[in-house]
Amino acid sequence: MDDSLRDEAAAIHRALFGRELPDDLARRYVEAHAHALRRVTDAERDWMARARGSDLEALEVALRKRGGDHVLCRKFRLMTALSEASPEYYDDFVNETSRRFTAWAALAWHGLRSVLKTLKGRILLSRIGA
């Protein structure tokens, strides 16, 4: 397995889900990457290398607001699609209990968090370039 892609997948997974990447999902990411992200250029690979160790979630939010076709946005979409198709991620995508207050509080928190991540992402983009 390509270690750099596995490391990349682990960092993206951590940014999305806040936990470690299962081996099976890492393998599927590396396999899918060869098909879903065939058009990754050398410049995009260099950009990903410069972004390593940064807050990938903040970078992705800022880049998505610019149009969403950046290589990092495409990689986040790939990880999301692979995760969404896995039964162990069901609870991450579907809420089956009614918790009105908790839902409103989470919506407010994540709304504020999105603003902060956007600002942080813009600062990071000015440092590493888009």
N, C-alpha and C positions, 0 to 999 in steps of 0.2 A: 504494500500500500504506500502511496506517495505521502511521505511524512509531512511535507510542507502543506499539502492539501488537508491532511488530517488535523494538523495544528490549526490551520485556518478554520476548518469546520468546528473544532472545539471552541475557538474564540467566538465565532458567530453564534453557536449554540448557547454558550454562556451568556452572551449579550441578550439573546432572545428569551431564554428560559431560566437563567440564573443557576444552572446546575451543570454537572459534568455530562459530556457526550457519551452515550452508549456506543459500544464497539460496532454493533449492527448498523446504527444510523451513520456512523463515520464511514463505514464501508460503502453504504448506499450513496452517501454524498460524493465520495471520490468517484464511484462508478457513474453517477448521474452528471457530475461536473463535466466529464469528457463529452457528453452529448448535449446537455443543456447550455453549457457555456463554452461552446467551440470557438466563439469569436473574441475570446480574451486576448488582447494584444500585449506586446512586450511592455508598452507604456502603462497599461493597466496592471500588469504583474508588478512593475516597479512601484506603482502607486500603492498597491496592496502591501508591498514590503515596507514602504515608508509609514503606512498606517498601523503596522503591527505594534501592539502594545498600547495603542490609543483606545479611547472609548468608541468602539465600533458602532454601538447603538446611537450615540450622539452624531457621529459622522453620517450614518445611514439616514437619520431623520433629516439632517440638513441637506443631504444630497437628494433625497426623495422630494423635498420641497422645490428643488431646482429642475425637476423633470423625471427623475426616477429611472433613467436608463444607465446610470453609472454602474460600473462593475460591482461595487459593493452592494448596491440595491438588488442587482440580479442575483448575487450570491445569497443575500438574505431571503429573497423570494424562493430560491431553490431549497434552502434549509427549512423554511416554513412549509413548503409543499410536501417535502419528505416527512416532516414531523406530523403534519396534519393527517397523513395517511397511515400513521402508526397508532394502534389501539392504546398504547401506554401514554399517549399525549391527549387522549380524549378530554380529560378534565381541564387541560390547558385551553381548549378551544370551545368547550360546551359547558354551560352552567345549567344544571337541571333543577336547582332549588331556587325558590323565590326568596330573595333577601333584598327588599327594596332599599332600606337605609344603607346597607353595606354596598349595594350597587351604586347609589348616588355618591357615597363617600369615595368609592374607588374611582368613579368617573371624575370627580373633582380633583383627586390626588393625581391621577394620570394625565389630566388636562394640564395641570401645573407642571408636572414632570416633563411633559412634551415640550412646553415652552422652554424650560431650563435646558433640556437636551438639545433643542434647536439652537439656542444661544451658544452652548458649549460646542456643538458641532461646527458652527460657523467660525468660532475662534480656532478650533483645531484645523479646519480647512484652510484658514489663512496661514497657518504654520506649515502644513504639509502640502498644500496646493490641492486643487481639484483636478 
